Amino acid sequence: MEQQTRNLNRWLMLIASTSILLCTGAIYAFSVFAGPLSAAKNWSMSEVMTAFAINSAVGPIPMILGGFLTDRGLAKWSSVLGGLLFGLGFFLTGYVTSPLMLYVTYGLLSGFGQGLAYSGCLSNTIKLFPDKKGLASGIITAGMGGAAIISAPIGNHLIERFDVLYAFQILGCTYIAVVIVASFFIKVAPANYQPQGWTQAHSQQNAPVVNKNWQQMLQTPYFYLIFFMLGTGAFSGLMIASNASSIGQNMFGLSSVAAAFYVSLYSLSNCAGRVVWGTVSDKLGRNRTLDIIFSVIILAFMAFLFIPTQAGFAIGIIALGLCFGGVMGVFPPMVMENYGPIHQGVNYGIIFVGYSSAAFFAPKLTADILVNNNGSYTYAFYIAIAVAFVGLALNMIYKFTKQRQSNN
């Protein structure tokens, strides 16, 4: 075990795992492909977007399966097989001839591969950084969140120069190649890994580590608090991610070009927030960081409501992007600190259902409010503020419960 630890380069593994998620995160650039695919195949946008909905809906299943494999020493299988399935699904989408085929290739195959790779890469890598769990989680999730920044312009260039089906084929082959190269550098994290010169006592998150499996996790009150905090934290980010362009045009009078710029700015903020808040949480603690994140979310929506100018929109977009990224970077180490590293894969996969629930409700609720209020998102903003207050309250209950436990 000592020899294995000495030969392990955890930073190289972090880079390799992030590279795989930079491929699978391309799923979030689907809006670049949806319109051209609809036009090329003469399918309705509703038929095309159903593929993206299927992709999102299957997420919790491979997340939990990938966690199961990771917890049994098969993290490399989960990461690499997931990445290859994603690339294969992307490649085969370049040959679809019916919406049903699209649902199988892009929806099921790529969606399953994405969840499998995300679970394996994330859970395995943060086990190598007990001293910097927030930073490692932030970098890993930034790969997923920021992938569209790279894949969207490349995909658009390929579509303009060739066609949308060829773009899927080329990108699918590229993703498979990247995953194969990265696979040579991914190893299974040793049990109870500690970097040289570091011990648990030196950590800011210095509570005793108790490993619990998913059945034991479900019996703790913290599970339900963390589950719903993740859902409330992700709610606002998912609301904005699916409606940023429309909000900018309908409520702030932006042109489609200007609105598209702010969509990219939101993605950049989301990517940066995962690293920034993850690092901050290593210093301040997860709960203090979440207090700040939920408070900033509330202030960001207040900016939307009471600064009806492009400046107000910019403030809100940047702040909400940073906070959405922060939520995704803070919760993986929070789960590990409560339930230990041994069962992190399955445990986080189950808690991630809180995110998937928010992903189902937030965009649909926002779209319904838009239709029923003449293009205004005002009521949606008030709902998002209320949800953020619920998150703050849950975090306070969590801290109070933790404090009582430590006193006893």
VOGU-3710 file (C-alpha; in Angstrom, 3 decimals, decimal comma):
1> meqqtrnlnr> 0,000/0,000/0,000  2,843/2,420/0,860  4,562/1,690/-2,463  1,278/2,250/-4,293  0,815/5,577/-2,513  4,340/6,751/-3,348  3,824/5,982/-7,048  0,511/7,816/-7,175  0,378/11,300/-8,677  -2,951/12,629/-7,440
11> wlmliastsi> -2,736/15,878/-9,437  -2,219/13,973/-12,686  -5,241/11,843/-11,804  -7,238/15,004/-11,137  -6,319/16,335/-14,589  -7,195/13,010/-16,270  -10,568/12,765/-14,522  -11,380/16,387/-15,316  -10,518/15,723/-18,975  -13,128/12,954/-19,123
21> llctgaiyaf> -15,765/15,237/-17,610  -14,844/17,982/-20,079  -16,076/15,509/-22,692  -19,238/14,306/-20,946  -20,170/17,859/-19,931  -20,692/18,645/-23,614  -24,238/17,452/-23,039  -25,002/20,986/-21,830  -24,216/22,423/-25,268  -27,225/20,651/-26,751
31> svfagplsaa> -28,927/23,935/-27,644  -26,232/24,407/-30,322  -27,259/21,145/-31,999  -31,016/21,155/-31,385  -32,030/23,769/-33,973  -29,860/22,460/-36,827  -30,928/18,879/-36,064  -34,590/19,890/-36,127  -34,088/21,640/-39,479  -32,008/18,850/-41,007
41> knwsmsevmt> -34,444/16,083/-40,099  -37,661/18,106/-40,222  -38,467/17,132/-36,649  -40,205/19,497/-34,252  -38,140/21,149/-31,538  -40,295/19,369/-28,996  -39,286/15,999/-30,463  -35,611/16,972/-30,458  -35,617/18,406/-26,916  -37,189/15,214/-25,594
51> afainsavgp> -33,773/13,611/-26,110  -32,239/16,109/-23,690  -35,031/15,472/-21,171  -34,389/11,711/-21,354  -30,667/12,327/-20,920  -31,329/14,288/-17,713  -33,953/11,884/-16,385  -31,727/8,781/-16,452  -28,971/10,567/-14,493  -29,573/9,168/-10,980
61> ipmilggflt> -29,474/5,534/-12,172  -25,893/5,535/-13,554  -24,802/7,854/-10,723  -25,759/5,236/-8,149  -24,428/2,349/-10,275  -21,157/4,212/-10,793  -20,960/4,795/-7,055  -21,529/1,085/-6,447  -18,637/0,222/-8,773  -16,376/2,930/-7,322
71> drglakwssv> -16,963/1,800/-3,751  -15,880/-1,705/-4,762  -12,573/-0,660/-6,258  -13,838/-0,323/-9,834  -13,612/3,468/-10,135  -11,503/3,228/-13,293  -14,122/0,998/-14,933  -16,889/3,427/-14,020  -14,977/6,487/-15,241  -13,624/5,043/-18,484
81> lggllfglgf> -16,619/2,922/-19,461  -18,912/5,885/-18,807  -16,768/8,179/-20,937  -16,644/5,657/-23,782  -20,421/5,119/-23,695  -20,945/8,869/-23,807  -18,628/9,261/-26,809  -20,256/6,292/-28,554  -23,724/7,748/-27,987  -22,576/11,073/-29,424
91> fltgyvtspl> -21,003/9,353/-32,453  -24,082/7,221/-33,171  -26,301/10,291/-32,954  -24,629/11,329/-36,196  -26,455/8,440/-37,907  -29,973/8,791/-36,489  -32,898/8,541/-38,880  -35,807/8,858/-36,434  -36,591/10,558/-33,114  -36,650/7,133/-31,458
101> mlyvtyglls> -33,047/6,492/-32,521  -32,123/9,931/-31,152  -33,692/9,048/-27,810  -31,663/5,839/-27,638  -28,298/7,296/-28,717  -28,261/10,793/-27,252  -30,887/10,278/-24,568  -30,175/6,869/-23,069  -26,648/5,908/-24,164  -24,945/9,276/-23,682
111> gfgqglaysg> -27,030/10,031/-20,595  -26,100/6,733/-18,981  -22,432/7,209/-19,876  -22,376/10,728/-18,478  -23,738/9,683/-15,076  -21,421/6,689/-14,857  -18,324/8,762/-15,661  -19,315/11,639/-13,367  -19,830/9,343/-10,399  -16,576/7,449/-10,902
121> clsntiklfp> -14,369/10,470/-11,581  -15,784/12,604/-8,782  -15,989/10,040/-5,974  -12,618/8,456/-6,739  -10,682/11,693/-7,124  -11,813/13,528/-3,992  -10,692/10,505/-1,949  -7,158/11,528/-2,965  -7,607/15,023/-1,500  -8,656/14,685/2,150
131> dkkglasgii> -6,744/17,929/2,762  -8,366/19,802/-0,160  -11,711/18,121/-0,749  -13,446/21,355/-1,698  -10,761/22,355/-4,197  -10,680/18,902/-5,814  -14,470/18,709/-5,983  -14,568/22,226/-7,451  -12,069/21,443/-10,196  -13,736/18,139/-11,108
141> tagmggaaii> -17,232/19,601/-11,270  -15,889/22,648/-13,131  -14,881/20,255/-15,901  -18,488/19,165/-16,216  -19,960/22,640/-15,800  -17,539/24,425/-18,101  -17,430/21,895/-20,922  -20,033/23,754/-22,969  -17,732/26,774/-23,139  -15,414/24,673/-25,299
151> sapignhlie> -17,803/22,309/-27,054  -20,419/24,884/-28,062  -18,217/26,990/-30,383  -16,462/23,923/-31,779  -19,775/22,218/-32,444  -21,168/25,366/-34,049  -18,102/25,636/-36,310  -18,454/22,018/-37,432  -22,170/22,489/-38,107  -21,557/25,607/-40,221
161> rfdvlyafqi> -18,687/24,056/-42,159  -20,177/20,583/-42,628  -23,531/19,618/-41,077  -24,987/18,713/-37,689  -24,736/14,942/-38,151  -21,078/15,176/-39,131  -20,479/17,354/-36,072  -21,874/14,611/-33,818  -19,653/12,015/-35,500  -16,439/14,060/-35,224
171> lgctyiavvi> -17,062/15,094/-31,625  -18,009/11,548/-30,629  -14,717/10,196/-32,035  -12,803/12,997/-30,304  -14,404/12,242/-26,934  -13,600/8,539/-27,250  -9,952/9,381/-28,025  -9,663/11,735/-25,035  -11,148/9,126/-22,687  -8,758/6,432/-23,929
181> vasffikvap> -5,732/8,692/-23,315  -7,000/9,733/-19,885  -7,575/6,094/-18,902  -3,806/5,494/-18,750  -3,510/7,968/-15,874  -6,517/6,996/-13,744  -5,956/4,653/-10,808  -8,135/3,589/-7,925  -7,662/5,768/-4,849  -6,095/3,741/-1,992
191> anyqpqgwtq> -8,292/3,214/1,052  -7,887/5,965/3,679  -5,346/7,783/1,508  -3,407/10,587/3,205  -0,949/12,847/1,357  2,556/13,009/2,745  2,872/15,299/5,756  -0,875/15,638/6,327  -3,062/14,123/9,017  -6,747/14,483/9,800
201> ahsqqnapvv> -5,929/16,689/12,797  -4,562/19,365/10,463  -7,860/19,642/8,607  -10,342/22,463/9,058  -13,040/19,818/8,660  -11,614/17,822/11,588  -14,660/15,895/12,768  -14,013/12,161/13,240  -14,630/10,179/10,068  -17,277/7,478/10,422
211> nknwqqmlqt> -17,934/5,375/7,335  -21,620/4,632/6,743  -23,231/2,761/3,873  -26,367/3,998/2,168  -28,744/2,143/4,507  -27,048/3,677/7,550  -26,991/7,075/5,823  -30,761/7,021/5,322  -31,213/6,513/9,069  -29,434/9,761/9,951
221> pyfyliffml> -31,254/13,121/10,139  -28,396/14,756/8,222  -29,277/12,835/5,065  -32,640/14,539/4,639  -31,191/17,958/5,448  -28,343/17,553/2,941  -30,708/16,065/0,325  -33,115/19,010/0,436  -30,321/21,585/0,790  -28,814/20,325/-2,458
231> gtgafsglmi> -32,219/20,583/-4,142  -32,891/24,105/-2,850  -29,352/25,212/-3,702  -29,540/23,896/-7,275  -33,099/25,194/-7,889  -32,152/28,776/-8,777  -29,188/27,759/-10,912  -31,266/25,326/-12,945  -33,992/27,938/-13,327  -31,531/30,408/-14,817
241> asnassigqn> -29,574/27,855/-16,864  -32,674/26,939/-18,858  -34,115/30,464/-19,174  -31,246/32,985/-19,120  -31,619/34,076/-22,744  -35,391/34,416/-22,494  -35,163/36,405/-19,230  -32,681/38,797/-20,800  -34,816/39,389/-23,868  -38,285/39,462/-22,268
251> mfglssvaaa> -37,568/41,395/-19,061  -34,443/43,421/-19,792  -34,914/44,191/-23,484  -31,707/42,558/-24,666  -31,106/41,522/-28,248  -30,661/37,828/-28,985  -26,927/38,413/-29,502  -26,547/40,202/-26,160  -28,607/37,539/-24,416  -26,385/34,820/-25,885
261> fyvslyslsn> -23,345/36,642/-24,485  -24,867/36,530/-21,017  -25,593/32,826/-21,390  -21,857/32,301/-21,977  -21,072/34,588/-19,047  -23,356/32,482/-16,846  -21,508/29,316/-17,911  -18,148/30,911/-17,129  -19,383/32,028/-13,710  -20,780/28,567/-13,051
271> cagrvvwgtv> -17,425/27,005/-13,913  -15,434/29,484/-11,789  -17,824/29,169/-8,847  -17,127/25,464/-8,469  -13,434/26,071/-7,872  -13,791/29,320/-5,915  -16,471/28,186/-3,466  -14,969/24,719/-3,151  -11,684/26,309/-2,075  -13,437/28,770/0,236
281> sdklgrnrtl> -15,332/25,921/1,900  -12,009/24,239/2,746  -11,158/27,366/4,769  -14,496/28,498/6,204  -16,275/25,166/6,439  -19,114/23,842/4,274  -21,962/25,346/6,303  -20,591/28,874/6,560  -19,973/28,766/2,839  -23,544/27,626/2,187
291> diifsviila> -24,838/30,484/4,359  -23,021/32,901/2,056  -24,159/31,120/-1,113  -27,853/31,116/-0,167  -27,630/34,782/0,878  -26,022/35,775/-2,417  -28,732/33,878/-4,341  -31,383/35,967/-2,560  -29,536/39,216/-3,298  -29,066/38,214/-6,964
301> fmaflfiptq> -32,802/37,779/-7,488  -33,393/41,066/-5,663  -31,134/42,646/-8,294  -33,341/41,158/-11,036  -36,433/42,566/-9,355  -35,264/46,037/-8,340  -32,541/46,964/-10,844  -34,479/46,737/-14,144  -31,473/47,531/-16,316  -28,792/45,555/-18,111
311> agfaigiial> -26,536/46,189/-15,110  -29,052/44,456/-12,831  -29,231/41,513/-15,214  -25,432/41,267/-15,346  -25,122/41,333/-11,547  -27,764/38,648/-11,172  -26,381/36,384/-13,895  -22,804/36,470/-12,586  -23,837/35,987/-8,945  -26,233/33,128/-9,704
321> glcfggvmgv> -23,690/31,406/-11,941  -21,067/31,560/-9,197  -23,532/30,266/-6,604  -24,802/27,405/-8,777  -21,216/26,339/-9,308  -20,593/26,658/-5,567  -23,471/24,343/-4,729  -22,084/21,685/-7,070  -18,599/22,029/-5,582  -19,507/22,074/-1,870
331> fppmvmenyg> -21,877/19,125/-1,496  -19,636/16,188/-2,573  -17,096/16,864/0,231  -19,953/17,581/2,636  -21,330/14,095/2,011  -17,911/12,530/2,480  -17,345/14,338/5,777  -20,637/13,035/7,126  -20,512/9,471/5,868  -16,849/8,756/5,138
341> pihqgvnygi> -14,967/7,957/1,917  -15,558/4,205/1,684  -19,174/4,438/0,465  -18,945/7,924/-1,065  -19,921/6,781/-4,552  -23,319/5,301/-3,723  -24,032/7,797/-0,948  -23,508/10,838/-3,154  -25,375/9,165/-6,014  -28,456/8,863/-3,799
351> ifvgyssaaf> -28,183/12,426/-2,495  -27,765/13,626/-6,097  -31,416/12,682/-6,639  -32,110/15,970/-4,816  -30,430/17,762/-7,713  -32,332/15,710/-10,294  -35,621/16,597/-8,588  -34,777/20,289/-8,838  -33,800/19,763/-12,492  -37,268/18,371/-13,157
361> fapkltadil> -39,260/21,092/-11,409  -37,300/24,356/-11,798  -37,255/24,781/-15,619  -40,859/23,585/-16,050  -42,163/25,823/-13,267  -40,364/28,829/-14,733  -41,702/28,163/-18,237  -45,263/27,793/-16,921  -45,010/31,096/-15,030  -43,750/32,821/-18,195
371> vnnngsytya> -46,717/31,593/-20,231  -49,248/32,606/-17,579  -47,794/36,066/-16,868  -47,329/37,655/-20,281  -43,607/37,078/-20,577  -42,756/38,134/-17,007  -40,598/36,040/-14,692  -41,336/38,161/-11,595  -43,285/35,446/-9,777  -40,579/32,914/-10,579
381> fyiaiavafv> -37,995/35,194/-8,972  -40,051/35,456/-5,789  -40,392/31,672/-5,685  -36,619/31,300/-6,119  -36,044/33,725/-3,223  -38,424/31,695/-1,035  -36,640/28,446/-1,968  -33,274/30,014/-1,066  -34,673/31,057/2,336  -35,738/27,446/2,860
391> glalnmiykf> -32,162/26,392/2,066  -30,839/28,872/4,635  -33,250/27,528/7,251  -32,247/23,922/6,527  -28,588/24,867/6,864  -29,289/26,488/10,239  -31,087/23,336/11,417  -28,151/21,265/10,192  -25,654/23,381/12,131  -27,829/23,319/15,268
401> tkqrqsnn> -28,156/19,529/15,082  -24,419/19,133/14,580  -23,689/21,415/17,516  -25,973/19,455/19,813  -24,324/16,222/18,755  -20,829/17,557/19,446  -21,917/18,829/22,875  -23,203/15,399/23,764
//
